[in-house]
Amino acid sequence: MFSRYKKNTTATPKVTTLPPKGAAPAAAPAHPPAQAAPAEPPKPVSLRRPTKAQPATAAPMDKEAKRRERIGELKLELHRELLDSLNLAALENATESDLRAEINAITDEVLSQKNVVLNRDDRSTLNKELFDEVKGLGPLETLLQDETVNDILVNGPKQIFVERAGKLQLTNVTFKDEKHLMRIIDKIVSAVGRRVDESNPYVDARLQDGSRFNAMVPPIAVDGSLVSIRKFKKDKLGIDDLVAFGAFSEEMAAYLQAAVSTRLNVIVSGGTGSGKTTTLNALSSFIADDERILTIEDTAELQLQQTHVGRMESRPPNVEGKGEVSPRDCLKNALRMRPDRIIVGETRGEEVIDMLQAMNTGHDGSMTTIHANNPRDGISRLENMVAMAGIEMPLKAVRSQISSAVNLLVQASRLQDGSRRMTSITEITGMEGDVISMQEIFRFQRVGLTPDNKIIGHFTATGVRSHFSERFRLWGYDLPTSLFEPVAAE
């Protein structure tokens, strides 16, 4: 049975092949050749890099996690005790030192009643977190005070990311639960007269220090409330700081100083988080102190150092859908307020047509930002926004309006290693038929990557002389010819 599958152990009869007639007999080999193994097909070589598929995790801190969990439970009990003991109405007038002393006293009393002993560091941490709960923004307060953090991103109560040096990191900071997170959100938005709930599940607001705040709550946010905070820099970065950080070169700074001082209309384009507002702030430092500047923003972020600055902030509609003040409304009103320059924090809608008209009608030197990946895309975005405004104009007329209004496009980019650089400065020189003609003056030339994925590159001129060289000379900014000569890689 199963004989078909048995090994054949009988010797196979040897078959001898006679050589052809007249052929010399073959010499017998000294050693019989080993039977060759069947050749395996070569494995295809993958050109892909190995990927590390692992979830983002905070640094392992077992003892620290247990300690924080223990302090968190105590903090929850103590916070309830504080709400029962403190006169919340009197907190508005209480000094920080008095409030800290009162919290310390209540903490000592409760810990004594519960027979809980904490060392000095734990007690200090507990008192600080209780103070943050009462007067600050709870767990977010520590991150807001950290100067190395640029963005705070909350994905539900148990997952908080921060951005440091352009890279996202998961932190050990958490909220107790969704109610705790919602209480902090309500605390932020109620301070600026906004509200957020199921009927109005998203809100855009501003913290007391000027940081931009956005939140979206359930049921729209599925796994818990989503919060993003773009931190407001207390120390404004100037041109010298950005040159020192490698955001652009000294030659580019000299060119931009001439462009802003001679009242060219400038648009800063770039993606989200590429440094558009920081660049706009830096460019505004070249504006003379005797000019009247009006700024229009959705959320006030610009930090202008001039004396004569009027700041405006748009307002969303209320619950009934009334009371909205759009950027276009602010811009229309600004034109009646005798501005020398108008700076719009970001152009993203129908206000673009009023912005272009302002640039064309005596408000030279105006500036704004738009979202675009490169200068040519920036021009297309302007065309699309004019179409979105509902104004029926021939495409050639729209492009003619843009080419006469906008003089300069500054492209800001966040590169793959997290660095932010000014990757292009492009001039608009007019129209050629139906196409807007542009010429690039400076660019960031990428060369490669270091082993630790840092960008290698340098800033260089393109060799094209500025279209506005004569304007610069007449205004007293006679830039040397060498400024526009290409720089070879080192």
Sequence and secondary structure as in RCSB ss.txt:
>XXXX:A:sequence
MFSRYKKNTTATPKVTTLPPKGAAPAAAPAHPPAQAAPAEPPKPVSLRRPTKAQPATAAPMDKEAKRRERIGELK
LELHRELLDSLNLAALENATESDLRAEINAITDEVLSQKNVVLNRDDRSTLNKELFDEVKGLGPLETLLQDETVN
DILVNGPKQIFVERAGKLQLTNVTFKDEKHLMRIIDKIVSAVGRRVDESNPYVDARLQDGSRFNAMVPPIAVDGS
LVSIRKFKKDKLGIDDLVAFGAFSEEMAAYLQAAVSTRLNVIVSGGTGSGKTTTLNALSSFIADDERILTIEDTA
ELQLQQTHVGRMESRPPNVEGKGEVSPRDCLKNALRMRPDRIIVGETRGEEVIDMLQAMNTGHDGSMTTIHANNP
RDGISRLENMVAMAGIEMPLKAVRSQISSAVNLLVQASRLQDGSRRMTSITEITGMEGDVISMQEIFRFQRVGLT
PDNKIIGHFTATGVRSHFSERFRLWGYDLPTSLFEPVAAE
>XXXX:A:secstr
  GGGS   S          TT       SS                S             HHHHHHHHHHHHHH
HHHHHHHHHHS GGGGGT  HHHHHHHHHHHHHHHHHHTT    HHHHHHHHHHHHHHHHS TTHHHHHH TT  
EEEEESTT EEEEETTEEEE S   SSHHHHHHHHHHHHHHTT   SSSS EEEEE TTS EEEEE TTTSTTS 
EEEEE   SS   HHHHHHHTSS HHHHHHHHHHHHTT  EEEEE TTSSHHHHHHHHHTTS TTS EEEEESS 
      SSEEEEE B   TTS   B HHHHHHHHTTS  SEEEES   STHHHHHHHHHHTT TT EEEEE SSH
HHHHHHHHHHHHHTT    HHHHHHHHHHH  EEEEEEE TTS EEEEEEEEEEEEETTEEEEEEEEEEEEEEE 
TT  EEEEEEE S   TTHHHHHHTT    GGGGS     
